[in-house]
Structure formats: C-alpha cells, structure tokens
Amino acid sequence: MAGGCLTTPSVIVVREVCMAIVDEYREELLKPPQNDEDWRQITDNWMRRWNFPHVIGAIDGKHVACKAPANTGSDYYNYKGFFSIILLAVVTSDYKFMWIDVSGKGSTSDAHLYNASVLREALEKNDIVGFPQPDPIPGDTEDGPLFLVGDNAFALRTYMMKPYSNKEMTRKQRIFNYRLSRARRVVENAFGILANRFQVLLSTMLHEADTVRLLVKTCVILHNLMRSRYPVMQNRLVDVERPNGVVVPGAWRAGMNLEDTKPDRLPGNNRDFKIAKAQRNLLMEWCNSTAGSVPWQDDMLLPPPARAK
C-alpha cells in the first residue's frame, strides 16, 4: 500500500483490493459482540488481563495524514499543522480493534467525533445488541454498568470512565488513576502495533479522503487478522509488564507513531456527571480494597528509582 501519488488505474486497483478485504473480513474481524455471553467474555478478559472490572474497551483517536482535500478549507487541517483524517477506535484487552470511526476531519477532536458517533448514542440510550444488564463488580453488592475507559478528553459518564484530574489528588485517587491508565495503555499499544505493521499510515497519503478512509479501515482489519492468527509475532512489539508492575516499553515505541488528536474536553449533563462521579468513586474504593487491589500498586506511586526491582 503505497502512500505516494497514484495514477487513476492504480487508485482503482487499490480501492478494489481494499474493498474486497473489507467485504470478506469485516463481519468476522471488526464487529462488536452480539449477545450477553460474548460481552461478558470481553469484560472477563479485561479483568483477567488488566485487573479492571466491567470494561468493554479502551477508546482513543489518532491522526492519519493525507493531502488537503479539495474545497474543504481548513476542515482537515489539524492542530499539529498538517492535513488528516481521524481514526477513532475502541480496542479489546488483547489489542484488537472492536469498533472504529474514520469519518472525522483533522480539525475535529476525538471527543467531538465520539460525541457525534453512533457508538455514543447507542451507549447513551442503552441500545446495543445483547448488552448485559448492570451487575456488581467482584467483592461488591451494588449493581454497576459496563463502560469504556478513556483519557481526560472524554466527558465522564457511567459508560465512560476517565482519570481524576484535580490538582491535589488523594492516594486512593492516584491509585485509581494508575489502575485506569494501566487498562487504557492497551489502546496505545494497539495503535503502536498498527502503525508499526502498516507504515503507510505514517506517511502523507496522496489519495482522496474517501480512499484514505478505506485504506485505514483495511489496515485495521488486517491488523485484527494478524492478531487472531499470529499473536506471538505481534506480542514482540507490545509493552511488557513485569510481575512487580514495572513496564518495559514495547518495540513499537522506538519508531514513529500516529499523532494524538486534539485534547478538547466537552461539557456534560450535570445530573449524568454526578451519577458517573459516584460510580468512579465506587471503582476507586474497589481498587484500594482487599478485593480489588494488586500487590504492586503502591510502588507505582513512587518515583521510578524508588520502585521495587
């Protein structure tokens, strides 16, 4: 998949090949769960691998550079100083992409793109096929919903947990932030693997925007195909966490990576925010409880030189 300027016949071939791949594998490799059992498997995997309950996915967005589309003004011009589309994605606990949106223009923040997405609307209305009903997290009796984990760009909701951002945080809040960032690190690694494997995404693609979107979707599907068939090969690229919680940076971090989207927080409904805040506090307490703590989390609050080796 070349990123240079292509002749019309070449573009036709590229589009036909990409469309054939998408049509063949989309339903198999880029489709959210369709029933309660499969959703529960998703959350169980997050709990088993990353010690965080009720997570359905980690969300983030990245820029993919492209030429300036004709007659679009500054719509595609991003805050980093180049033209791009946005890849907004939700990934599973094993670095697979579960849902993507490539409709965003470079000037848009991932929070704005997410707020306009069918995913947010479905979560807001609790209108997702086969989505489980709220139930208690391990060691608790109070029902709680399933949710995404995101960064501070996203509005806090019962279905979107994000870090505490107050200037003076308590120890418990810092522990929660560490635990949440540990789970959210999966989406960073997924993007890193994707860009490492398909370096066309790191170039400025001289195609029309719709062709760039198709190329991105194709790369994501091929990424998922390789995660399913050759996971060991890609695991060499990801961050490795030692038993004491110390992270050894993955090989993907040594190279170029996709640019982050603009951090742009959006205001939320006050009542929804209060409910979500209470839910986050419940999760914070759980992360600091006997049922929910992990042995190394206190060390992670120390400066790196003082941590256990």
C-alpha positions in Angstrom: 0.0 0.0 0.0 1.9 3.0 -1.2 1.4 6.5 0.2 2.7 8.4 -2.9 0.6 10.0 -5.7 -1.1 7.3 -7.7 -2.4 7.2 -11.2 -6.1 6.7 -11.7 -5.8 3.0 -12.7 -3.6 2.4 -9.6 -6.2 4.0 -7.4 -8.9 1.8 -8.9 -6.8 -1.3 -8.1 -6.1 -0.2 -4.6 -9.7 0.6 -3.9 -10.9 -2.8 -5.4 -8.4 -4.7 -3.3 -9.2 -2.9 -0.1 -13.0 -3.2 -0.7 -12.5 -7.0 -1.3 -10.6 -7.3 2.0 -13.2 -5.3 3.9 -16.2 -7.2 2.4 -14.5 -10.5 3.1 -13.4 -10.0 6.7 -15.4 -7.1 8.2 -18.2 -9.2 9.7 -15.7 -11.7 11.2 -13.0 -9.3 12.4 -14.5 -5.9 13.0 -17.8 -6.4 14.7 -18.8 -5.8 18.4 -20.3 -8.8 20.3 -23.9 -9.6 19.6 -25.1 -11.3 22.8 -24.7 -11.2 26.6 -22.3 -14.1 26.7 -19.8 -12.6 24.3 -19.9 -9.2 26.0 -19.3 -10.9 29.3 -16.3 -12.6 27.7 -14.9 -9.2 26.8 -15.2 -7.9 30.3 -13.9 -11.1 31.8 -10.8 -10.8 29.6 -10.2 -7.2 30.8 -10.5 -8.3 34.4 -8.2 -11.3 33.9 -5.5 -9.4 31.9 -5.6 -5.9 33.4 -7.4 -6.3 36.8 -10.2 -3.8 35.9 -13.8 -4.8 36.1 -16.7 -4.1 33.8 -14.5 -2.7 31.0 -15.9 -3.3 27.4 -13.0 -1.4 25.7 -10.4 1.3 25.7 -11.0 4.3 23.4 -8.7 6.8 21.7 -8.2 8.7 18.5 -5.2 9.3 16.2 -4.5 11.4 13.1 -3.7 9.8 9.7 -2.0 12.3 7.4 -3.5 12.9 3.9 -3.3 15.6 1.2 -5.6 18.6 1.6 -9.0 17.6 0.1 -10.3 20.0 -2.5 -12.7 22.7 -1.5 -12.7 21.8 2.3 -10.9 24.9 3.6 -9.3 24.2 7.0 -11.7 21.3 7.9 -8.9 18.7 7.6 -6.1 20.9 9.0 -5.3 19.7 12.5 -3.7 21.5 15.5 -0.4 19.7 14.8 -0.1 21.6 11.5 -0.9 19.0 8.8 -4.0 17.7 7.0 -5.5 14.5 8.2 -8.5 12.3 8.9 -9.1 10.9 12.4 -9.2 7.2 13.3 -11.3 6.9 16.5 -11.2 3.4 17.9 -12.3 1.1 20.7 -10.0 -1.9 21.3 -10.3 -5.1 23.3 -8.0 -6.3 26.1 -5.8 -8.2 23.5 -5.1 -5.2 21.2 -7.8 -6.0 18.6 -9.9 -3.2 17.2 -13.6 -3.8 18.1 -15.1 -0.6 16.7 -13.7 2.3 14.5 -14.9 5.6 13.1 -12.9 7.1 10.3 -15.3 9.9 9.4 -13.6 12.6 11.4 -11.7 15.5 9.8 -8.4 16.6 11.1 -9.7 19.8 12.8 -12.1 17.7 15.0 -11.1 16.5 18.4 -11.7 12.9 19.3 -14.2 13.9 22.0 -16.3 15.8 19.4 -16.1 12.9 17.0 -17.1 10.5 19.7 -20.0 12.7 20.8 -21.3 12.6 17.2 -20.9 8.9 16.8 -23.4 6.1 16.7 -21.5 4.4 19.5 -22.0 7.3 22.0 -25.7 7.5 21.0 -26.1 3.7 21.5 -24.4 3.8 24.9 -26.4 6.9 25.9 -29.7 5.2 25.0 -28.6 1.7 26.2 -29.3 0.5 22.7 -26.5 -2.0 22.0 -27.4 -5.5 20.8 -27.0 -8.1 23.5 -25.6 -5.6 26.0 -25.6 -7.0 29.6 -27.6 -5.5 32.4 -25.6 -3.9 35.3 -24.3 -6.2 37.9 -21.9 -6.0 40.9 -18.1 -5.8 40.5 -16.2 -8.5 42.3 -16.5 -8.3 46.0 -19.3 -5.8 46.0 -23.1 -6.0 46.1 -24.2 -2.8 44.2 -25.0 -3.1 40.5 -22.8 -1.1 38.2 -22.9 -0.7 34.4 -20.3 -1.8 31.8 -18.1 1.0 30.5 -15.3 2.3 28.2 -12.0 3.6 29.6 -10.8 6.9 28.1 -8.5 9.8 28.8 -9.4 13.3 30.0 -10.6 14.4 26.5 -13.9 12.5 27.1 -16.7 13.5 29.4 -17.2 11.4 32.5 -20.3 9.2 32.1 -21.5 6.0 33.6 -20.4 4.3 30.4 -17.1 6.3 30.1 -14.6 6.2 33.0 -11.7 8.6 32.9 -8.9 9.6 35.4 -9.3 12.1 38.2 -7.8 15.4 37.2 -8.0 17.5 40.3 -4.7 19.2 41.2 -4.3 17.7 44.7 -5.3 14.1 44.5 -5.6 11.7 47.4 -3.6 8.5 47.5 -6.7 6.5 46.6 -7.4 8.7 43.6 -3.8 8.3 42.4 -4.1 4.5 42.8 -7.3 4.6 40.7 -5.6 6.7 38.0 -2.7 4.2 37.8 -5.1 1.3 37.5 -7.2 3.1 34.8 -4.1 4.1 32.8 -2.8 0.6 33.0 -6.0 -0.7 31.4 -6.0 2.2 28.9 -2.5 1.6 27.8 -3.9 -1.3 25.7 -5.2 1.2 23.1 -1.9 3.0 22.9 -0.2 -0.4 22.2 -2.9 -1.3 19.6 -2.2 1.9 17.7 1.5 1.3 18.0 1.3 -2.2 16.6 -1.0 -1.0 13.8 1.4 1.8 12.7 4.5 -0.4 13.0 3.0 -3.1 10.8 1.3 -0.7 8.3 3.7 2.1 7.9 1.7 3.7 5.1 -0.3 5.1 8.0 2.7 7.1 9.0 3.1 8.7 5.5 1.1 11.5 4.0 -1.2 9.6 1.7 -1.9 11.4 -1.6 -5.3 9.9 -2.2 -8.7 11.4 -1.9 -10.0 11.4 1.7 -12.5 8.5 1.0 -9.7 6.3 -0.3 -7.6 7.2 2.7 -10.5 6.1 5.0 -10.8 2.9 3.1 -7.1 2.2 3.4 -7.2 2.8 7.1 -10.2 0.5 7.6 -8.4 -2.2 5.6 -5.2 -1.8 7.7 -7.3 -2.2 10.9 -9.0 -5.4 9.6 -5.6 -6.9 8.5 -4.3 -6.0 12.0 -7.1 -7.9 13.6 -6.5 -10.8 11.2 -2.9 -11.0 12.3 -3.8 -10.6 16.0 -6.1 -13.7 15.5 -3.7 -15.8 13.5 -0.2 -14.7 14.6 -0.4 -13.1 18.1 3.1 -14.2 19.2 4.6 -12.3 16.3 2.9 -9.0 17.3 3.4 -9.6 21.0 7.1 -8.8 20.5 6.1 -5.2 19.8 3.9 -4.5 22.9 4.8 -3.2 26.3 5.8 -6.0 28.7 4.7 -5.7 32.3 6.9 -7.4 34.9 5.4 -9.2 37.9 6.2 -6.2 40.1 4.2 -3.9 37.7 7.2 -2.2 36.1 6.6 -1.7 32.4 9.3 -2.5 29.8 8.4 -0.3 26.7 7.4 -2.2 23.6 9.5 -2.1 20.4 6.8 0.0 18.7 7.7 2.9 20.9 11.2 3.1 19.3 9.8 4.2 16.0 7.3 6.8 14.7 3.7 6.6 15.8 0.4 8.2 14.8 -0.2 11.7 16.2 -2.6 12.2 19.1 -5.8 14.0 18.4 -6.6 17.4 20.0 -7.4 17.3 23.7 -10.7 19.1 23.9 -13.0 18.4 26.8 -16.7 18.8 26.3 -19.1 19.8 29.0 -21.5 17.2 30.2 -25.0 17.0 31.6 -24.7 17.9 35.3 -27.0 15.1 36.6 -25.3 12.4 34.5 -21.9 13.7 35.7 -22.9 13.3 39.3 -24.1 9.7 38.8 -20.9 8.9 36.9 -18.8 10.6 39.6 -20.3 8.4 42.2 -19.6 5.3 40.1 -16.0 6.3 39.7 -15.7 6.8 43.4 -17.0 3.3 43.9 -14.4 2.0 41.5 -11.7 4.0 43.3 -12.7 2.4 46.6 -12.7 -1.1 44.9 -9.2 -0.5 43.5 -8.0 0.2 47.1 -9.8 -2.7 48.7 -8.7 -6.2 49.5 -11.0 -7.5 46.7 -9.7 -5.1 44.1 -6.1 -4.1 44.9 -3.0 -5.5 43.1 0.2 -6.1 45.1 2.5 -3.6 43.3 0.1 -0.6 43.0 1.6 1.3 45.9 5.1 1.1 44.4 3.7 2.7 41.2 3.1 5.9 43.1 6.8 6.2 43.9 9.4 7.8 41.6 10.9 5.2 39.3 14.3 4.9 41.1 12.5 4.0 44.4 10.3 1.2 42.9 10.9 -2.4 43.7 13.2 -4.0 41.1 
